[in-house]
């Protein structure tokens, strides 16, 4: 969180955007919180997929393309893709007026649901296989 705040401070202090970097507005804090929550949930999803697959390769193959933009591309092409975990998480920090993502609350709940579902499956799988 501190790194993101520092990035905003440096970015806006070096530009002429008119944003006071030392007194961030509530909307900016909400955006930062959305980014942090989305990335934490994405990391937990990757962890759960790794536990289910017993390998770090599958989470890399699945999550990295979604994070670098395939999820947003799919959300723009197919309305059902907005319910995928990374695209739903992007709703936490994206502009809802763009229309490609869910509302921030709905996106957060969808990504949290995916996270809980996958973590639950990973826990059951781990207990049955590895204990």
Secondary structure, DSSP 8 states (H G I E B T S, - for coil): -HHHHHHHHHHHHHS-S---TTS--HHHHHHHHHHHHHHHHHHHHHHHHHHHHTSSHHHHHHHHHIIIIIHHHHHHH-GGGGGSHHHHHHTTTS-GGGSSS--HHHHHHHHHHHHHHHHHHHHHHHHHHH-
